[in-house]
């Protein structure tokens, strides 16, 4: 199946398979975690290949 014929769920599954497990690279407040920058750096490369966009939005509390 070509990338043009894939639906969004198929594209997201392909990204999930391509992005390996990320190591925790930061510490704070007695936690170790992976930074948002590290996650986006790896995921964005794959998203660009499949022509997907990540559009953050903020919803007010209800």
PDB file of N, CA, C, O and CB in Angstrom:
ATOM      1  N   UNK A   1       0.848  -1.177   0.000  1.00  0.00           N
ATOM      2  CA  UNK A   1       0.000   0.000   0.000  1.00  0.00           C
ATOM      3  C   UNK A   1       0.898   1.246   0.000  1.00  0.00           C
ATOM      4  O   UNK A   1       1.825   1.354   0.802  1.00  0.00           O
ATOM      5  CB  UNK A   1      -0.967  -0.005   1.232  1.00  0.00           C
ATOM      6  N   UNK A   2       0.611   2.163  -0.893  1.00  0.00           N
ATOM      7  CA  UNK A   2       1.404   3.382  -0.952  1.00  0.00           C
ATOM      8  C   UNK A   2       0.984   4.336   0.164  1.00  0.00           C
ATOM      9  O   UNK A   2      -0.116   4.241   0.708  1.00  0.00           O
ATOM     10  CB  UNK A   2       1.256   4.059  -2.327  1.00  0.00           C
ATOM     11  N   UNK A   3       1.877   5.243   0.486  1.00  0.00           N
ATOM     12  CA  UNK A   3       1.590   6.193   1.561  1.00  0.00           C
ATOM     13  C   UNK A   3       0.390   7.066   1.232  1.00  0.00           C
ATOM     14  O   UNK A   3      -0.328   7.489   2.138  1.00  0.00           O
ATOM     15  CB  UNK A   3       2.805   7.066   1.831  1.00  0.00           C
ATOM     16  N   UNK A   4       0.163   7.339  -0.026  1.00  0.00           N
ATOM     17  CA  UNK A   4      -0.971   8.168  -0.437  1.00  0.00           C
ATOM     18  C   UNK A   4      -2.296   7.475  -0.163  1.00  0.00           C
ATOM     19  O   UNK A   4      -3.311   8.141   0.044  1.00  0.00           O
ATOM     20  CB  UNK A   4      -0.865   8.514  -1.917  1.00  0.00           C
ATOM     21  N   UNK A   5      -2.300   6.147  -0.157  1.00  0.00           N
ATOM     22  CA  UNK A   5      -3.536   5.396   0.061  1.00  0.00           C
ATOM     23  C   UNK A   5      -3.773   5.023   1.522  1.00  0.00           C
ATOM     24  O   UNK A   5      -4.802   4.435   1.855  1.00  0.00           O
ATOM     25  CB  UNK A   5      -3.518   4.149  -0.769  1.00  0.00           C
ATOM     26  N   UNK A   6      -2.827   5.362   2.390  1.00  0.00           N
ATOM     27  CA  UNK A   6      -2.961   4.993   3.802  1.00  0.00           C
ATOM     28  C   UNK A   6      -3.876   5.976   4.523  1.00  0.00           C
ATOM     29  O   UNK A   6      -3.838   7.177   4.257  1.00  0.00           O
ATOM     30  CB  UNK A   6      -1.577   4.948   4.487  1.00  0.00           C
ATOM     31  N   UNK A   7      -4.702   5.460   5.440  1.00  0.00           N
ATOM     32  CA  UNK A   7      -5.503   6.361   6.258  1.00  0.00           C
ATOM     33  C   UNK A   7      -4.673   6.825   7.458  1.00  0.00           C
ATOM     34  O   UNK A   7      -3.553   6.351   7.650  1.00  0.00           O
ATOM     35  CB  UNK A   7      -6.816   5.667   6.727  1.00  0.00           C
ATOM     36  N   UNK A   8      -5.196   7.728   8.250  1.00  0.00           N
ATOM     37  CA  UNK A   8      -4.424   8.321   9.342  1.00  0.00           C
ATOM     38  C   UNK A   8      -4.005   7.270  10.375  1.00  0.00           C
ATOM     39  O   UNK A   8      -2.911   7.360  10.933  1.00  0.00           O
ATOM     40  CB  UNK A   8      -5.237   9.425  10.021  1.00  0.00           C
ATOM     41  N   UNK A   9      -4.851   6.285  10.635  1.00  0.00           N
ATOM     42  CA  UNK A   9      -4.513   5.249  11.614  1.00  0.00           C
ATOM     43  C   UNK A   9      -3.364   4.374  11.124  1.00  0.00           C
ATOM     44  O   UNK A   9      -2.503   3.971  11.908  1.00  0.00           O
ATOM     45  CB  UNK A   9      -5.737   4.382  11.914  1.00  0.00           C
ATOM     46  N   UNK A  10      -3.355   4.086   9.839  1.00  0.00           N
ATOM     47  CA  UNK A  10      -2.261   3.309   9.260  1.00  0.00           C
ATOM     48  C   UNK A  10      -0.956   4.097   9.298  1.00  0.00           C
ATOM     49  O   UNK A  10       0.108   3.532   9.552  1.00  0.00           O
ATOM     50  CB  UNK A  10      -2.595   2.906   7.818  1.00  0.00           C
ATOM     51  N   UNK A  11      -1.038   5.390   9.048  1.00  0.00           N
ATOM     52  CA  UNK A  11       0.155   6.231   9.114  1.00  0.00           C
ATOM     53  C   UNK A  11       0.687   6.322  10.543  1.00  0.00           C
ATOM     54  O   UNK A  11       1.896   6.240  10.761  1.00  0.00           O
ATOM     55  CB  UNK A  11      -0.152   7.633   8.576  1.00  0.00           C
ATOM     56  N   UNK A  12      -0.202   6.490  11.507  1.00  0.00           N
ATOM     57  CA  UNK A  12       0.229   6.553  12.911  1.00  0.00           C
ATOM     58  C   UNK A  12       0.842   5.228  13.353  1.00  0.00           C
ATOM     59  O   UNK A  12       1.808   5.219  14.115  1.00  0.00           O
ATOM     60  CB  UNK A  12      -0.958   6.915  13.824  1.00  0.00           C
ATOM     61  N   UNK A  13       0.296   4.120  12.888  1.00  0.00           N
ATOM     62  CA  UNK A  13       0.865   2.811  13.224  1.00  0.00           C
ATOM     63  C   UNK A  13       2.264   2.670  12.631  1.00  0.00           C
ATOM     64  O   UNK A  13       3.151   2.099  13.265  1.00  0.00           O
ATOM     65  CB  UNK A  13      -0.048   1.674  12.716  1.00  0.00           C
ATOM     66  N   UNK A  14       2.460   3.177  11.442  1.00  0.00           N
ATOM     67  CA  UNK A  14       3.776   3.111  10.796  1.00  0.00           C
ATOM     68  C   UNK A  14       4.785   3.963  11.566  1.00  0.00           C
ATOM     69  O   UNK A  14       5.934   3.554  11.737  1.00  0.00           O
ATOM     70  CB  UNK A  14       3.687   3.584   9.321  1.00  0.00           C
ATOM     71  N   UNK A  15       4.372   5.131  12.028  1.00  0.00           N
ATOM     72  CA  UNK A  15       5.253   5.985  12.833  1.00  0.00           C
ATOM     73  C   UNK A  15       5.620   5.278  14.124  1.00  0.00           C
ATOM     74  O   UNK A  15       6.783   5.287  14.528  1.00  0.00           O
ATOM     75  CB  UNK A  15       4.580   7.342  13.137  1.00  0.00           C
ATOM     76  N   UNK A  16       4.646   4.668  14.773  1.00  0.00           N
ATOM     77  CA  UNK A  16       4.901   3.962  16.035  1.00  0.00           C
ATOM     78  C   UNK A  16       5.932   2.857  15.841  1.00  0.00           C
ATOM     79  O   UNK A  16       6.773   2.636  16.713  1.00  0.00           O
ATOM     80  CB  UNK A  16       3.596   3.372  16.596  1.00  0.00           C
ATOM     81  N   UNK A  17       5.878   2.165  14.715  1.00  0.00           N
ATOM     82  CA  UNK A  17       6.832   1.092  14.440  1.00  0.00           C
ATOM     83  C   UNK A  17       8.234   1.629  14.153  1.00  0.00           C
ATOM     84  O   UNK A  17       9.226   0.971  14.467  1.00  0.00           O
ATOM     85  CB  UNK A  17       6.349   0.257  13.264  1.00  0.00           C
ATOM     86  N   UNK A  18       8.320   2.811  13.563  1.00  0.00           N
ATOM     87  CA  UNK A  18       9.608   3.377  13.182  1.00  0.00           C
ATOM     88  C   UNK A  18      10.347   4.035  14.349  1.00  0.00           C
ATOM     89  O   UNK A  18      11.578   4.056  14.367  1.00  0.00           O
ATOM     90  CB  UNK A  18       9.408   4.383  12.085  1.00  0.00           C
ATOM     91  N   UNK A  19       9.614   4.566  15.311  1.00  0.00           N
ATOM     92  CA  UNK A  19      10.239   5.277  16.430  1.00  0.00           C
ATOM     93  C   UNK A  19      10.560   4.271  17.526  1.00  0.00           C
ATOM     94  O   UNK A  19       9.670   3.625  18.079  1.00  0.00           O
ATOM     95  CB  UNK A  19       9.311   6.414  16.973  1.00  0.00           C
ATOM     96  N   UNK A  20      11.851   4.151  17.829  1.00  0.00           N
ATOM     97  CA  UNK A  20      12.260   3.187  18.850  1.00  0.00           C
ATOM     98  C   UNK A  20      11.962   3.727  20.253  1.00  0.00           C
ATOM     99  O   UNK A  20      11.572   4.882  20.423  1.00  0.00           O
ATOM    100  CB  UNK A  20      13.763   2.859  18.711  1.00  0.00           C
ATOM    101  N   UNK A  21      12.153   2.873  21.233  1.00  0.00           N
ATOM    102  CA  UNK A  21      11.940   3.255  22.628  1.00  0.00           C
ATOM    103  C   UNK A  21      12.934   4.354  22.984  1.00  0.00           C
ATOM    104  O   UNK A  21      14.117   4.264  22.654  1.00  0.00           O
ATOM    105  CB  UNK A  21      12.095   2.024  23.586  1.00  0.00           C
ATOM    106  N   UNK A  22      12.452   5.379  23.650  1.00  0.00           N
ATOM    107  CA  UNK A  22      13.308   6.505  24.003  1.00  0.00           C
ATOM    108  C   UNK A  22      13.741   6.401  25.457  1.00  0.00           C
ATOM    109  O   UNK A  22      12.961   6.029  26.334  1.00  0.00           O
ATOM    110  CB  UNK A  22      12.583   7.838  23.753  1.00  0.00           C
ATOM    111  N   UNK A  23      14.987   6.735  25.687  1.00  0.00           N
ATOM    112  CA  UNK A  23      15.526   6.679  27.044  1.00  0.00           C
ATOM    113  C   UNK A  23      15.206   7.963  27.786  1.00  0.00           C
ATOM    114  O   UNK A  23      15.089   9.036  27.194  1.00  0.00           O
ATOM    115  CB  UNK A  23      17.043   6.440  27.021  1.00  0.00           C
ATOM    116  N   UNK A  24      15.071   7.829  29.074  1.00  0.00           N
ATOM    117  CA  UNK A  24      14.844   9.008  29.911  1.00  0.00           C
ATOM    118  C   UNK A  24      16.124   9.821  29.936  1.00  0.00           C
ATOM    119  O   UNK A  24      17.191   9.311  30.279  1.00  0.00           O
ATOM    120  CB  UNK A  24      14.402   8.609  31.360  1.00  0.00           C
ATOM    121  N   UNK A  25      16.011  11.086  29.572  1.00  0.00           N
ATOM    122  CA  UNK A  25      17.209  11.907  29.430  1.00  0.00           C
ATOM    123  C   UNK A  25      17.219  13.162  30.300  1.00  0.00           C
ATOM    124  O   UNK A  25      18.097  14.011  30.151  1.00  0.00           O
ATOM    125  CB  UNK A  25      17.364  12.302  28.009  1.00  0.00           C
ATOM    126  N   UNK A  26      16.259  13.282  31.197  1.00  0.00           N
ATOM    127  CA  UNK A  26      16.205  14.465  32.061  1.00  0.00           C
ATOM    128  C   UNK A  26      15.770  14.062  33.461  1.00  0.00           C
ATOM    129  O   UNK A  26      15.145  13.021  33.662  1.00  0.00           O
ATOM    130  CB  UNK A  26      15.240  15.529  31.482  1.00  0.00           C
ATOM    131  N   UNK A  27      16.112  14.904  34.416  1.00  0.00           N
ATOM    132  CA  UNK A  27      15.735  14.658  35.807  1.00  0.00           C
ATOM    133  C   UNK A  27      15.137  15.919  36.399  1.00  0.00           C
ATOM    134  O   UNK A  27      15.528  17.035  36.056  1.00  0.00           O
ATOM    135  CB  UNK A  27      16.952  14.190  36.641  1.00  0.00           C
ATOM    136  N   UNK A  28      14.188  15.721  37.288  1.00  0.00           N
ATOM    137  CA  UNK A  28      13.590  16.857  37.990  1.00  0.00           C
ATOM    138  C   UNK A  28      12.512  16.394  38.930  1.00  0.00           C
ATOM    139  O   UNK A  28      11.763  15.467  38.625  1.00  0.00           O
ATOM    140  CB  UNK A  28      13.020  17.866  37.005  1.00  0.00           C
ATOM    141  N   UNK A  29      12.432  17.042  40.081  1.00  0.00           N
ATOM    142  CA  UNK A  29      11.399  16.745  41.074  1.00  0.00           C
ATOM    143  C   UNK A  29      11.366  15.264  41.445  1.00  0.00           C
ATOM    144  O   UNK A  29      10.294  14.675  41.579  1.00  0.00           O
ATOM    145  CB  UNK A  29      10.038  17.172  40.550  1.00  0.00           C
ATOM    146  N   UNK A  30      12.543  14.668  41.611  1.00  0.00           N
ATOM    147  CA  UNK A  30      12.700  13.249  41.975  1.00  0.00           C
ATOM    148  C   UNK A  30      12.178  12.284  40.916  1.00  0.00           C
ATOM    149  O   UNK A  30      11.843  11.143  41.236  1.00  0.00           O
ATOM    150  CB  UNK A  30      11.990  12.980  43.274  1.00  0.00           C
ATOM    151  N   UNK A  31      12.104  12.723  39.656  1.00  0.00           N
ATOM    152  CA  UNK A  31      11.674  11.875  38.546  1.00  0.00           C
ATOM    153  C   UNK A  31      12.735  11.916  37.448  1.00  0.00           C
ATOM    154  O   UNK A  31      13.475  12.891  37.316  1.00  0.00           O
ATOM    155  CB  UNK A  31      10.286  12.334  37.995  1.00  0.00           C
ATOM    156  N   UNK A  32      12.795  10.850  36.669  1.00  0.00           N
ATOM    157  CA  UNK A  32      13.548  10.872  35.420  1.00  0.00           C
ATOM    158  C   UNK A  32      12.520  10.730  34.293  1.00  0.00           C
ATOM    159  O   UNK A  32      11.557   9.971  34.410  1.00  0.00           O
ATOM    160  CB  UNK A  32      14.649   9.719  35.369  1.00  0.00           C
ATOM    161  N   UNK A  33      12.735  11.457  33.220  1.00  0.00           N
ATOM    162  CA  UNK A  33      11.732  11.479  32.152  1.00  0.00           C
ATOM    163  C   UNK A  33      12.390  11.787  30.812  1.00  0.00           C
ATOM    164  O   UNK A  33      13.549  12.195  30.747  1.00  0.00           O
ATOM    165  CB  UNK A  33      10.632  12.517  32.458  1.00  0.00           C
ATOM    166  N   UNK A  34      11.631  11.584  29.761  1.00  0.00           N
ATOM    167  CA  UNK A  34      12.062  11.937  28.417  1.00  0.00           C
ATOM    168  C   UNK A  34      11.496  13.313  28.108  1.00  0.00           C
ATOM    169  O   UNK A  34      10.307  13.560  28.310  1.00  0.00           O
ATOM    170  CB  UNK A  34      11.599  10.873  27.359  1.00  0.00           C
ATOM    171  N   UNK A  35      12.332  14.196  27.624  1.00  0.00           N
ATOM    172  CA  UNK A  35      11.871  15.552  27.346  1.00  0.00           C
ATOM    173  C   UNK A  35      10.967  15.596  26.124  1.00  0.00           C
ATOM    174  O   UNK A  35      11.055  14.749  25.234  1.00  0.00           O
ATOM    175  CB  UNK A  35      13.056  16.481  27.147  1.00  0.00           C
ATOM    176  N   UNK A  36      10.115  16.581  26.100  1.00  0.00           N
ATOM    177  CA  UNK A  36       9.222  16.778  24.964  1.00  0.00           C
ATOM    178  C   UNK A  36      10.029  17.009  23.684  1.00  0.00           C
ATOM    179  O   UNK A  36       9.644  16.554  22.607  1.00  0.00           O
ATOM    180  CB  UNK A  36       8.272  17.964  25.223  1.00  0.00           C
ATOM    181  N   UNK A  37      11.140  17.715  23.815  1.00  0.00           N
ATOM    182  CA  UNK A  37      11.975  17.991  22.652  1.00  0.00           C
ATOM    183  C   UNK A  37      12.531  16.702  22.052  1.00  0.00           C
ATOM    184  O   UNK A  37      12.590  16.562  20.830  1.00  0.00           O
ATOM    185  CB  UNK A  37      13.120  18.929  23.034  1.00  0.00           C
ATOM    186  N   UNK A  38      12.937  15.764  22.901  1.00  0.00           N
ATOM    187  CA  UNK A  38      13.464  14.483  22.412  1.00  0.00           C
ATOM    188  C   UNK A  38      12.395  13.683  21.682  1.00  0.00           C
ATOM    189  O   UNK A  38      12.649  13.090  20.633  1.00  0.00           O
ATOM    190  CB  UNK A  38      14.024  13.659  23.572  1.00  0.00           C
ATOM    191  N   UNK A  39      11.213  13.677  22.247  1.00  0.00           N
ATOM    192  CA  UNK A  39      10.098  12.936  21.633  1.00  0.00           C
ATOM    193  C   UNK A  39       9.743  13.549  20.282  1.00  0.00           C
ATOM    194  O   UNK A  39       9.641  12.844  19.279  1.00  0.00           O
ATOM    195  CB  UNK A  39       8.853  12.935  22.566  1.00  0.00           C
ATOM    196  N   UNK A  40       9.556  14.864  20.265  1.00  0.00           N
ATOM    197  CA  UNK A  40       9.171  15.527  19.021  1.00  0.00           C
ATOM    198  C   UNK A  40      10.240  15.410  17.943  1.00  0.00           C
ATOM    199  O   UNK A  40       9.915  15.307  16.760  1.00  0.00           O
ATOM    200  CB  UNK A  40       8.876  16.985  19.284  1.00  0.00           C
ATOM    201  N   UNK A  41      11.511  15.425  18.336  1.00  0.00           N
ATOM    202  CA  UNK A  41      12.594  15.307  17.358  1.00  0.00           C
ATOM    203  C   UNK A  41      12.502  13.995  16.596  1.00  0.00           C
ATOM    204  O   UNK A  41      12.731  13.974  15.387  1.00  0.00           O
ATOM    205  CB  UNK A  41      13.956  15.416  18.051  1.00  0.00           C
ATOM    206  N   UNK A  42      12.175  12.913  17.264  1.00  0.00           N
ATOM    207  CA  UNK A  42      12.092  11.607  16.600  1.00  0.00           C
ATOM    208  C   UNK A  42      10.771  11.421  15.865  1.00  0.00           C
ATOM    209  O   UNK A  42      10.750  10.895  14.753  1.00  0.00           O
ATOM    210  CB  UNK A  42      12.273  10.491  17.615  1.00  0.00           C
ATOM    211  N   UNK A  43       9.686  11.841  16.469  1.00  0.00           N
ATOM    212  CA  UNK A  43       8.365  11.630  15.868  1.00  0.00           C
ATOM    213  C   UNK A  43       8.165  12.536  14.655  1.00  0.00           C
ATOM    214  O   UNK A  43       7.574  12.117  13.660  1.00  0.00           O
ATOM    215  CB  UNK A  43       7.257  11.884  16.903  1.00  0.00           C
ATOM    216  N   UNK A  44       8.651  13.770  14.731  1.00  0.00           N
ATOM    217  CA  UNK A  44       8.451  14.729  13.649  1.00  0.00           C
ATOM    218  C   UNK A  44       9.093  14.267  12.348  1.00  0.00           C
ATOM    219  O   UNK A  44       8.535  14.483  11.272  1.00  0.00           O
ATOM    220  CB  UNK A  44       9.010  16.080  14.042  1.00  0.00           C
ATOM    221  N   UNK A  45      10.248  13.639  12.433  1.00  0.00           N
ATOM    222  CA  UNK A  45      10.921  13.139  11.224  1.00  0.00           C
ATOM    223  C   UNK A  45      10.012  12.156  10.496  1.00  0.00           C
ATOM    224  O   UNK A  45       9.853  12.237   9.278  1.00  0.00           O
ATOM    225  CB  UNK A  45      12.276  12.460  11.581  1.00  0.00           C
ATOM    226  N   UNK A  46       9.424  11.239  11.235  1.00  0.00           N
ATOM    227  CA  UNK A  46       8.542  10.243  10.618  1.00  0.00           C
ATOM    228  C   UNK A  46       7.245  10.875  10.121  1.00  0.00           C
ATOM    229  O   UNK A  46       6.726  10.495   9.072  1.00  0.00           O
ATOM    230  CB  UNK A  46       8.227   9.123  11.614  1.00  0.00           C
ATOM    231  N   UNK A  47       6.724  11.837  10.875  1.00  0.00           N
ATOM    232  CA  UNK A  47       5.496  12.519  10.451  1.00  0.00           C
ATOM    233  C   UNK A  47       5.716  13.264   9.144  1.00  0.00           C
ATOM    234  O   UNK A  47       4.844  13.264   8.276  1.00  0.00           O
ATOM    235  CB  UNK A  47       5.015  13.495  11.538  1.00  0.00           C
ATOM    236  N   UNK A  48       6.874  13.896   8.997  1.00  0.00           N
ATOM    237  CA  UNK A  48       7.181  14.619   7.765  1.00  0.00           C
ATOM    238  C   UNK A  48       7.207  13.679   6.561  1.00  0.00           C
ATOM    239  O   UNK A  48       6.750  14.036   5.476  1.00  0.00           O
ATOM    240  CB  UNK A  48       8.523  15.342   7.896  1.00  0.00           C
ATOM    241  N   UNK A  49       7.743  12.482   6.761  1.00  0.00           N
ATOM    242  CA  UNK A  49       7.806  11.507   5.669  1.00  0.00           C
ATOM    243  C   UNK A  49       6.413  11.099   5.195  1.00  0.00           C
ATOM    244  O   UNK A  49       6.210  10.816   4.014  1.00  0.00           O
ATOM    245  CB  UNK A  49       8.586  10.269   6.113  1.00  0.00           C
ATOM    246  N   UNK A  50       5.452  11.070   6.126  1.00  0.00           N
ATOM    247  CA  UNK A  50       4.092  10.642   5.788  1.00  0.00           C
ATOM    248  C   UNK A  50       3.135  11.822   5.603  1.00  0.00           C
ATOM    249  O   UNK A  50       1.929  11.634   5.445  1.00  0.00           O
ATOM    250  CB  UNK A  50       3.559   9.718   6.870  1.00  0.00           C
ATOM    251  N   UNK A  51       3.680  13.026   5.625  1.00  0.00           N
ATOM    252  CA  UNK A  51       2.897  14.250   5.414  1.00  0.00           C
ATOM    253  C   UNK A  51       1.774  14.406   6.438  1.00  0.00           C
ATOM    254  O   UNK A  51       0.638  14.722   6.084  1.00  0.00           O
ATOM    255  CB  UNK A  51       2.309  14.256   4.011  1.00  0.00           C
ATOM    256  N   UNK A  52       2.103  14.180   7.710  1.00  0.00           N
ATOM    257  CA  UNK A  52       1.160  14.396   8.804  1.00  0.00           C
ATOM    258  C   UNK A  52       1.583  15.633   9.580  1.00  0.00           C
ATOM    259  O   UNK A  52       2.768  15.963   9.632  1.00  0.00           O
ATOM    260  CB  UNK A  52       1.086  13.153   9.740  1.00  0.00           C
ATOM    261  N   UNK A  53       0.626  16.312  10.178  1.00  0.00           N
ATOM    262  CA  UNK A  53       0.918  17.491  10.987  1.00  0.00           C
ATOM    263  C   UNK A  53       0.387  17.286  12.396  1.00  0.00           C
ATOM    264  O   UNK A  53      -0.665  16.681  12.603  1.00  0.00           O
ATOM    265  CB  UNK A  53       0.307  18.763  10.356  1.00  0.00           C
ATOM    266  N   UNK A  54       1.132  17.798  13.347  1.00  0.00           N
ATOM    267  CA  UNK A  54       0.708  17.790  14.741  1.00  0.00           C
ATOM    268  C   UNK A  54       0.259  19.205  15.072  1.00  0.00           C
ATOM    269  O   UNK A  54       1.060  20.139  15.056  1.00  0.00           O
ATOM    270  CB  UNK A  54       1.861  17.302  15.705  1.00  0.00           C
ATOM    271  N   UNK A  55      -1.022  19.356  15.371  1.00  0.00           N
ATOM    272  CA  UNK A  55      -1.569  20.675  15.649  1.00  0.00           C
ATOM    273  C   UNK A  55      -2.052  20.702  17.100  1.00  0.00           C
ATOM    274  O   UNK A  55      -3.140  20.215  17.407  1.00  0.00           O
ATOM    275  CB  UNK A  55      -2.728  21.025  14.661  1.00  0.00           C
ATOM    276  N   UNK A  56      -1.232  21.278  17.993  1.00  0.00           N
ATOM    277  CA  UNK A  56      -1.651  21.336  19.392  1.00  0.00           C
ATOM    278  C   UNK A  56      -2.788  22.344  19.571  1.00  0.00           C
ATOM    279  O   UNK A  56      -2.836  23.373  18.896  1.00  0.00           O
ATOM    280  CB  UNK A  56      -0.458  21.708  20.298  1.00  0.00           C
ATOM    281  N   UNK A  57      -3.675  22.040  20.466  1.00  0.00           N
ATOM    282  CA  UNK A  57      -4.748  22.960  20.791  1.00  0.00           C
ATOM    283  C   UNK A  57      -5.039  22.874  22.281  1.00  0.00           C
ATOM    284  O   UNK A  57      -4.881  21.828  22.911  1.00  0.00           O
ATOM    285  CB  UNK A  57      -6.017  22.652  19.960  1.00  0.00           C
ATOM    286  N   UNK A  58      -5.463  23.994  22.816  1.00  0.00           N
ATOM    287  CA  UNK A  58      -5.753  24.079  24.247  1.00  0.00           C
ATOM    288  C   UNK A  58      -7.254  24.260  24.422  1.00  0.00           C
ATOM    289  O   UNK A  58      -7.861  25.141  23.813  1.00  0.00           O
ATOM    290  CB  UNK A  58      -4.964  25.251  24.922  1.00  0.00           C
ATOM    291  N   UNK A  59      -7.840  23.422  25.256  1.00  0.00           N
ATOM    292  CA  UNK A  59      -9.255  23.507  25.538  1.00  0.00           C
ATOM    293  C   UNK A  59      -9.460  24.041  26.948  1.00  0.00           C
ATOM    294  O   UNK A  59      -8.792  23.588  27.877  1.00  0.00           O
ATOM    295  CB  UNK A  59      -9.930  22.138  25.366  1.00  0.00           C
ATOM    296  N   UNK A  60     -10.351  24.975  27.125  1.00  0.00           N
ATOM    297  CA  UNK A  60     -10.592  25.503  28.474  1.00  0.00           C
ATOM    298  C   UNK A  60     -11.259  24.431  29.353  1.00  0.00           C
ATOM    299  O   UNK A  60     -11.968  23.553  28.860  1.00  0.00           O
ATOM    300  CB  UNK A  60     -11.480  26.783  28.409  1.00  0.00           C
ATOM    301  N   UNK A  61     -11.015  24.530  30.646  1.00  0.00           N
ATOM    302  CA  UNK A  61     -11.685  23.608  31.577  1.00  0.00           C
ATOM    303  C   UNK A  61     -13.177  23.831  31.515  1.00  0.00           C
ATOM    304  O   UNK A  61     -13.663  24.945  31.321  1.00  0.00           O
ATOM    305  CB  UNK A  61     -11.172  23.797  33.029  1.00  0.00           C
ATOM    306  N   UNK A  62     -13.875  22.746  31.683  1.00  0.00           N
ATOM    307  CA  UNK A  62     -15.348  22.857  31.642  1.00  0.00           C
ATOM    308  C   UNK A  62     -15.925  22.735  32.997  1.00  0.00           C
ATOM    309  O   UNK A  62     -17.144  22.804  33.157  1.00  0.00           O
ATOM    310  CB  UNK A  62     -15.958  21.810  30.744  1.00  0.00           C
TER     311      UNK A  62
END
